[in-house]
Amino acid sequence: MTISLVIQICFVKWRTVPQEVIVSSSLTPNILMHVFSCLEIDGSFFHSNYGLKHHFTLTEEEYVLWEKHAKKCLTLGCSAELYEVLFQIPSYIPAEDLEMLLQNFDNIGAAIKEGSFETLMITYGSVFDDLLIYAPQSIFESHFQKLHENYEIILETFDFMKNALQIVWANFYQKYWFDDLLPRLEQHQQQLNQIIKPLNIVNAWKKILKLDFPYQEFVVYLVEPTTTIATNLLAEKIMIANEREDLENYKIIIHEVGRAFLLNTNIFNNEIVKPIALGNIERLSLIVDAACSYLKHNLFEQFRLKDNDPDPYATPQIKPYIKTFGEIWESLEEKNIYKALLDTYNKSFPIV
């Protein structure tokens, strides 16, 4: 058998592997959100009631120190980039225990000091393979260069976070994680996976959008201390609230898989939407959410899900775009999701 034929066979096998949605549990987003909730870090969707209940797991000295660090960080003007390196990237990298998590912070800090995201990619190899499907490397590089401009303050913040994690782990979280929380998360993830596995959410979206799903899997982490609908952990990973009802989480997962089809590097390369993706990705993201909110009702019907409950994504900000997208989508004889996004964007944000 020739080498080229072997490669072809391997490629076919790889392409025929089912693209699954997997509900899982992970230490990193849970313990980080624990600390964020206790510190009430703005923008992290912290669970304030949880934070009050677990206030004792950090020392008073840590709360005083955080006030100082928070003031320094506010002056930097890079809140989104900070959130990426303090929460999203660490949560994206697998960590089975505290030592691995602390090492991940050291590696991220070293890359920030160099101002090079590529340094981090080299360190973790295949772990980051899907990140460039999610967004061009140039975007991550620009974030790390921006953080590099104030790397001393960033690294001080990393040192604070690592110390806070060690205190929380020793005082409370190690026993809590292994004896209580992890067993509950694993039981819940098993229940959700039993609901999701028989139904191919990825394939259902493929048929509606007429697009290929860019990832081999879509991972959903259950997290205890969060109040957000869902939080993006870059590329093919998100987190959702463990305390939410299964049916509600199921509907959220359907929506988020739809977003993953649309909000990735392809949107920066597609000739139809490339100009607005490069010019105003925030507004385009709103239109994408509106599109998913409209189109997912077909999936609810297909999966025989009751559609009586209010859509948590249909906020007052997004509702008008849902109506506009629906009208445009239904008017298209040949369904093209990118054209529908563009037309909705242009109608919603006309150039004056």
C-alpha positions in Angstrom: 0.0 0.0 0.0 1.4 3.4 -1.0 1.9 6.2 1.5 -0.5 8.4 -0.3 -3.2 5.7 -0.1 -2.6 5.3 3.6 -3.0 9.1 4.1 -6.2 9.0 2.1 -7.7 6.2 4.2 -6.7 7.9 7.4 -8.3 11.1 6.2 -11.5 9.4 5.3 -11.6 7.7 8.8 -10.9 11.1 10.5 -13.7 12.8 8.5 -16.2 10.1 9.3 -15.7 10.3 13.1 -19.0 11.7 14.5 -18.7 15.3 15.6 -20.1 15.1 19.1 -21.3 17.5 21.8 -19.7 16.4 25.1 -20.7 17.6 28.5 -17.8 17.3 31.0 -16.4 18.7 34.2 -13.1 20.6 34.8 -11.3 21.9 37.8 -10.0 25.1 36.3 -13.1 27.0 35.4 -14.7 25.9 38.7 -12.0 27.0 41.0 -11.3 30.2 39.1 -15.0 31.2 39.2 -14.9 30.3 42.9 -12.1 32.9 43.4 -13.7 35.4 41.1 -17.0 35.1 43.0 -15.3 35.7 46.3 -13.5 38.7 45.0 -16.5 39.9 42.9 -14.4 40.5 39.8 -16.4 42.6 37.4 -17.2 41.1 34.1 -16.6 37.5 35.2 -20.4 36.8 35.8 -19.5 36.0 39.3 -22.2 34.4 41.6 -22.5 37.0 44.4 -24.5 34.7 46.7 -21.9 31.9 46.3 -19.1 34.4 46.9 -20.7 35.6 50.2 -21.1 32.0 51.3 -17.5 31.2 50.6 -15.9 34.5 51.6 -14.1 32.7 54.4 -12.0 30.6 52.0 -9.7 33.6 51.3 -7.9 35.6 53.9 -8.8 39.2 54.6 -5.3 40.1 53.5 -6.1 38.8 50.1 -9.2 40.9 49.8 -7.2 44.0 50.7 -4.4 43.1 48.2 -7.0 42.5 45.4 -8.4 46.0 45.9 -4.9 47.4 45.1 -4.4 45.1 42.1 -7.9 45.8 40.7 -7.2 49.5 40.7 -3.9 49.0 38.9 -5.6 46.8 36.3 -8.4 49.3 35.7 -5.9 51.8 34.5 -4.5 49.5 31.8 -7.5 49.6 29.4 -7.3 46.0 28.5 -10.0 44.3 30.5 -11.0 41.9 27.7 -7.4 40.8 27.2 -7.0 40.3 31.0 -10.1 38.2 31.2 -8.8 36.1 28.3 -5.5 35.3 30.1 -6.9 35.1 33.6 -9.8 32.9 32.8 -10.5 31.8 29.2 -7.0 30.5 28.2 -6.3 28.8 31.6 -9.8 27.2 31.4 -9.1 26.0 27.9 -5.9 24.2 28.8 -6.5 20.9 30.6 -5.4 20.8 34.2 -6.1 17.8 36.5 -4.8 19.4 39.7 -3.7 22.7 41.2 0.0 22.2 40.3 -0.9 21.9 36.6 -3.1 25.0 36.8 -0.3 27.1 38.5 2.2 25.9 35.9 -0.3 27.0 33.2 -0.3 30.5 34.7 3.5 30.5 34.7 3.6 29.6 31.0 1.0 32.2 30.1 2.9 34.8 32.1 6.1 33.9 30.3 4.4 34.4 26.9 3.0 37.8 28.0 6.5 38.8 29.2 7.8 38.0 25.7 4.7 39.6 24.0 4.3 36.5 22.0 1.3 34.2 21.8 3.3 31.9 19.5 5.5 31.1 22.5 2.4 29.7 24.3 1.4 27.7 21.2 4.8 26.1 21.0 4.6 25.3 24.7 1.3 23.5 24.4 1.6 22.1 20.9 -1.6 20.3 19.8 -3.7 21.6 22.7 -4.1 24.8 20.8 -4.7 23.3 17.3 -8.4 24.4 17.3 -7.7 28.0 18.4 -6.6 29.0 14.9 -9.9 27.6 13.6 -11.6 29.9 16.2 -9.7 33.1 15.4 -6.6 34.1 13.4 -3.3 34.0 15.3 -2.8 37.7 14.6 -5.7 38.5 16.9 -4.1 36.5 19.8 -0.7 38.1 19.0 -2.2 41.6 19.2 -3.7 40.8 22.6 -0.4 39.5 24.0 1.5 42.5 22.6 -1.0 44.8 24.3 -0.6 42.9 27.6 3.2 43.0 27.2 3.1 46.8 27.4 2.3 46.5 31.0 3.6 43.0 31.7 5.0 43.8 35.2 1.5 44.7 36.5 0.0 41.6 34.7 2.6 39.3 36.2 1.9 40.8 39.7 -1.8 40.0 39.1 -0.8 36.5 38.1 1.2 36.1 41.3 -1.7 37.3 43.3 -4.1 34.9 41.5 -1.7 31.9 42.0 -1.4 32.7 45.7 -5.2 33.1 46.1 -5.7 29.7 44.4 -3.2 28.1 46.8 -4.9 29.5 49.8 -8.4 28.5 48.6 -7.2 25.0 47.7 -5.6 24.5 51.1 -8.3 26.1 53.2 -11.3 24.5 51.5 -11.4 23.6 47.8 -9.3 20.5 47.6 -11.5 18.5 49.9 -14.7 20.1 48.5 -13.7 19.4 44.9 -12.9 15.7 45.3 -15.4 14.8 48.0 -18.4 16.9 47.0 -18.5 19.0 43.9 -16.7 16.7 41.4 -19.0 13.7 42.1 -22.1 16.0 41.7 -20.8 17.4 38.4 -20.0 14.0 37.1 -23.4 12.7 37.9 -25.1 15.7 36.2 -22.8 15.5 33.1 -23.8 11.8 32.8 -27.5 12.8 32.8 -27.0 15.6 30.2 -24.9 13.3 28.0 -27.7 10.7 28.0 -30.1 13.4 26.8 -27.8 14.8 24.2 -26.0 11.7 22.7 -29.0 10.2 20.8 -29.6 13.5 19.0 -27.0 14.8 16.6 -27.1 18.6 17.3 -24.1 19.3 15.1 -25.6 17.5 12.1 -29.0 19.2 12.6 -27.3 22.6 12.5 -25.3 21.5 9.4 -28.5 20.9 7.5 -30.0 24.3 8.4 -26.8 26.4 7.8 -25.4 24.3 5.0 -22.0 24.6 6.5 -19.4 22.2 7.8 -18.7 22.2 11.6 -15.1 23.3 12.0 -14.3 21.3 15.1 -14.3 17.5 15.8 -16.1 18.0 19.1 -17.9 20.7 21.2 -17.1 20.5 24.9 -19.5 21.9 27.5 -18.1 22.3 31.1 -20.5 22.3 34.0 -19.5 25.1 36.5 -21.0 25.7 39.9 -20.4 29.4 40.7 -21.7 31.3 37.6 -24.8 33.2 36.7 -24.2 33.7 33.0 -26.2 31.9 30.3 -23.0 30.4 28.9 -19.4 31.6 28.8 -17.1 31.1 25.8 -13.8 29.4 26.7 -12.4 30.0 23.2 -12.8 27.7 20.1 -14.9 24.6 20.8 -15.3 24.9 24.6 -17.9 26.7 26.8 -19.1 26.6 30.4 -22.7 26.6 31.6 -24.2 26.7 35.1 -24.5 23.3 36.8 -27.5 24.4 38.9 -29.7 25.1 35.9 -32.4 22.6 34.8 -31.4 20.0 32.2 -33.9 21.1 29.6 -32.8 24.7 29.9 -29.2 23.7 29.6 -30.0 21.5 26.6 -31.6 24.5 24.8 -28.6 26.6 25.7 -26.2 24.0 24.2 -28.2 23.9 21.0 -27.8 27.7 20.7 -24.1 27.7 21.5 -23.3 25.0 18.9 -25.0 27.2 16.3 -22.8 30.1 17.3 -19.7 27.9 17.0 -20.6 27.2 13.4 -20.6 31.0 12.6 -18.3 32.8 15.0 -14.9 31.4 13.9 -12.1 32.2 11.5 -14.3 31.5 8.5 -16.2 34.7 9.2 -13.0 36.7 8.8 -12.3 34.9 5.5 -15.8 34.8 3.9 -16.0 37.4 1.2 -19.7 38.3 2.1 -19.2 39.1 5.7 -15.4 39.7 5.9 -15.6 43.5 5.8 -18.0 43.8 8.8 -16.3 41.0 10.7 -13.0 42.9 10.5 -14.7 46.3 11.1 -17.2 45.5 13.9 -17.2 41.9 15.2 -19.1 43.0 18.3 -22.1 44.1 16.3 -21.9 41.1 14.0 -21.9 38.8 17.1 -25.2 40.3 18.1 -26.6 39.4 14.6 -25.2 35.9 14.9 -27.0 35.4 18.3 -30.2 36.7 16.7 -29.8 34.3 13.8 -29.3 31.3 16.2 -32.3 32.5 18.3 -34.5 32.4 15.2 -33.2 29.3 13.5 -32.9 27.0 16.6 -36.7 26.9 16.9 -36.6 24.5 13.9 -34.3 22.3 15.9 -36.5 22.4 19.0 -39.4 21.2 16.8 -37.2 18.5 15.3 -36.0 17.3 18.7 -39.6 17.6 20.1 -38.6 20.2 22.7 -41.3 22.4 24.2 -40.8 25.9 23.1 -42.9 27.7 25.6 -40.2 29.2 27.9 -38.7 32.6 27.2 -35.5 32.5 25.2 -32.7 33.8 27.5 -30.8 35.0 24.5 -33.7 37.2 23.3 -32.7 40.2 25.3 -34.2 43.7 24.5 -30.9 44.5 22.7 -31.2 41.4 20.4 -34.9 41.0 20.0 -35.2 43.5 17.1 -32.4 41.7 15.2 -34.2 38.4 15.6 -37.3 39.8 13.8 -35.2 41.4 11.1 -33.2 38.2 10.5 -36.3 36.1 10.4 -37.9 38.3 7.7 -34.7 38.3 5.6 -34.1 34.5 6.0 -37.6 33.6 5.0 -37.4 35.9 1.9 -34.3 34.2 0.6 -35.1 31.6 -2.1 -31.7 30.1 -1.8 -30.7 30.0 1.9 -27.3 31.5 2.4 -26.5 32.2 6.1 -23.7 34.7 5.4 -25.9 36.7 3.0 -28.7 36.7 5.6 -26.2 37.9 8.3 -25.0 40.7 6.0 -28.5 41.8 5.0 -29.6 41.8 8.7 -26.5 43.8 9.7 -27.0 46.4 6.9 -30.7 46.8 7.8 -30.0 47.0 11.5 -27.0 49.3 11.3 -27.5 51.4 8.2 -24.7 53.8 7.1 -26.0 57.3 7.6 
